[in-house]
Amino acid sequence: MMLLDKLPFPRELHRVPRRAGSYHEKLDGTDCPRRLKAEDLSISERIMAIADIFEALTSADRPY
């Protein structure tokens, strides 16, 4: 997230660093660098996490 914070995003994209830096595949915070749990995430961050979990579970190239 530190790298993303340094990029000059336009005003309408100012939330991109937080959303991208809140990457999750588990909602208990164990795999997130910032150790955020589901209740610490915004609605859009939760949606992205759920979409990533779904992708991980349905992708043929993931070992789990």
Phi and psi restraints in degrees (value plus and minus 20) as a CYANA .aco file:
   2 MET   PHI     -80.8   -40.8
   2 MET   PSI     -59.3   -19.3
   3 LEU   PHI     -85.1   -45.1
   3 LEU   PSI     -64.9   -24.9
   4 LEU   PHI     -83.6   -43.6
   4 LEU   PSI     -55.0   -15.0
   5 ASP   PHI     -82.6   -42.6
   5 ASP   PSI     -45.4    -5.4
   6 LYS   PHI    -105.0   -65.0
   6 LYS   PSI     -34.2     5.8
   7 LEU   PHI     -97.9   -57.9
   7 LEU   PSI     122.7   162.7
   8 PRO   PHI    -104.5   -64.5
   8 PRO   PSI      56.6    96.6
   9 PHE   PHI     -91.9   -51.9
   9 PHE   PSI     123.8   163.8
  10 PRO   PHI     -85.2   -45.2
  10 PRO   PSI     140.5   180.5
  11 ARG   PHI     -71.6   -31.6
  11 ARG   PSI     -61.6   -21.6
  12 GLU   PHI     -90.0   -50.0
  12 GLU   PSI     -31.6     8.4
  13 LEU   PHI    -133.8   -93.8
  13 LEU   PSI       0.0    40.0
  14 HIS   PHI     -84.6   -44.6
  14 HIS   PSI     -36.5     3.5
  15 ARG   PHI    -108.8   -68.8
  15 ARG   PSI     -26.0    14.0
  16 VAL   PHI     -75.7   -35.7
  16 VAL   PSI     -67.4   -27.4
  17 PRO   PHI     -78.2   -38.2
  17 PRO   PSI     -63.2   -23.2
  18 ARG   PHI     -86.5   -46.5
  18 ARG   PSI     -63.4   -23.4
  19 ARG   PHI     -85.7   -45.7
  19 ARG   PSI     -65.1   -25.1
  20 ALA   PHI     -89.5   -49.5
  20 ALA   PSI     -53.5   -13.5
  21 GLY   PHI     -99.5   -59.5
  21 GLY   PSI     -25.2    14.8
  22 SER   PHI    -121.7   -81.7
  22 SER   PSI      12.2    52.2
  23 TYR   PHI     -77.0   -37.0
  23 TYR   PSI     111.6   151.6
  24 HIS   PHI    -159.5  -119.5
  24 HIS   PSI     129.1   169.1
  25 GLU   PHI    -145.6  -105.6
  25 GLU   PSI     -25.1    14.9
  26 LYS   PHI    -156.2  -116.2
  26 LYS   PSI     122.4   162.4
  27 LEU   PHI    -114.3   -74.3
  27 LEU   PSI     -11.3    28.7
  28 ASP   PHI    -115.2   -75.2
  28 ASP   PSI     -18.7    21.3
  29 GLY   PHI      67.2   107.2
  29 GLY   PSI     -21.8    18.2
  30 THR   PHI     -92.2   -52.2
  30 THR   PSI     -41.0    -1.0
  31 ASP   PHI    -128.8   -88.8
  31 ASP   PSI     -19.4    20.6
  32 CYS   PHI    -111.9   -71.9
  32 CYS   PSI     110.6   150.6
  33 PRO   PHI     -76.7   -36.7
  33 PRO   PSI     -49.9    -9.9
  34 ARG   PHI    -113.1   -73.1
  34 ARG   PSI     -18.7    21.3
  35 ARG   PHI      35.2    75.2
  35 ARG   PSI      17.4    57.4
  36 LEU   PHI    -102.7   -62.7
  36 LEU   PSI     117.1   157.1
  37 LYS   PHI    -116.0   -76.0
  37 LYS   PSI     150.7   190.7
  38 ALA   PHI     -73.2   -33.2
  38 ALA   PSI     -62.1   -22.1
  39 GLU   PHI     -89.5   -49.5
  39 GLU   PSI     -33.7     6.3
  40 ASP   PHI    -109.2   -69.2
  40 ASP   PSI     -28.2    11.8
  41 LEU   PHI    -114.9   -74.9
  41 LEU   PSI     129.3   169.3
  42 SER   PHI     -93.7   -53.7
  42 SER   PSI     149.3   189.3
  43 ILE   PHI     -78.4   -38.4
  43 ILE   PSI     -65.2   -25.2
  44 SER   PHI     -86.0   -46.0
  44 SER   PSI     -54.9   -14.9
  45 GLU   PHI     -88.4   -48.4
  45 GLU   PSI     -56.8   -16.8
  46 ARG   PHI     -85.4   -45.4
  46 ARG   PSI     -61.7   -21.7
  47 ILE   PHI     -80.5   -40.5
  47 ILE   PSI     -64.5   -24.5
  48 MET   PHI     -84.0   -44.0
  48 MET   PSI     -59.8   -19.8
  49 ALA   PHI     -83.7   -43.7
  49 ALA   PSI     -64.8   -24.8
  50 ILE   PHI     -84.6   -44.6
  50 ILE   PSI     -59.9   -19.9
  51 ALA   PHI     -83.2   -43.2
  51 ALA   PSI     -59.1   -19.1
  52 ASP   PHI     -88.7   -48.7
  52 ASP   PSI     -60.3   -20.3
  53 ILE   PHI     -81.4   -41.4
  53 ILE   PSI     -65.8   -25.8
  54 PHE   PHI     -79.6   -39.6
  54 PHE   PSI     -65.0   -25.0
  55 GLU   PHI     -81.7   -41.7
  55 GLU   PSI     -62.4   -22.4
  56 ALA   PHI     -84.0   -44.0
  56 ALA   PSI     -59.1   -19.1
  57 LEU   PHI     -95.7   -55.7
  57 LEU   PSI     -43.9    -3.9
  58 THR   PHI    -126.2   -86.2
  58 THR   PSI     -25.4    14.6
  59 SER   PHI    -100.0   -60.0
  59 SER   PSI     116.0   156.0
  60 ALA   PHI     -93.9   -53.9
  60 ALA   PSI     -40.5    -0.5
  61 ASP   PHI    -115.7   -75.7
  61 ASP   PSI      -9.1    30.9
  62 ARG   PHI    -122.9   -82.9
  62 ARG   PSI     116.0   156.0
  63 PRO   PHI     -97.8   -57.8
  63 PRO   PSI     -19.6    20.4
